[in-house]
């Protein structure tokens, strides 16, 4: 669609052409429990998760020790990703979110398309819900 006053192209949602509507995916590692729901539901298996089990001591009288999984590796291969958002929708802990920052380079090496925890979590503070949706928890 072309804006009649400025002549600039716009997307169907009214955003200027080239502006990311969803951008990319960010990770909050502290919220991830390594439940693997995102990896299992991903239609093209672009999410890779490694974790290890740790036994936490019992808290309180009569309690038993519990086993939790600690996240070791979380990677998304953006060369395979369809940007469908299924991983974000199925995460029960809101550890994944859309960010308006395009984190995938337009050109470059194939290895640069695999983003690990450090890169995925670097954009977390700028995470916002897609337009038209209220922030989670409201």
Secondary structure, DSSP 4 states (H G I P E B T S, - for coil): -B-TTT--BB-TTSPBTTS-SS-EEEE-TTT-----HHHHH-TT--EEEEEEEEEEPP-STT---EEEEEEEEEEEETTT-----HHHHH-TT--EEEESS--S-SSS-GGGGEE-HHHHHTTGGGB-PPTTSPPTT-
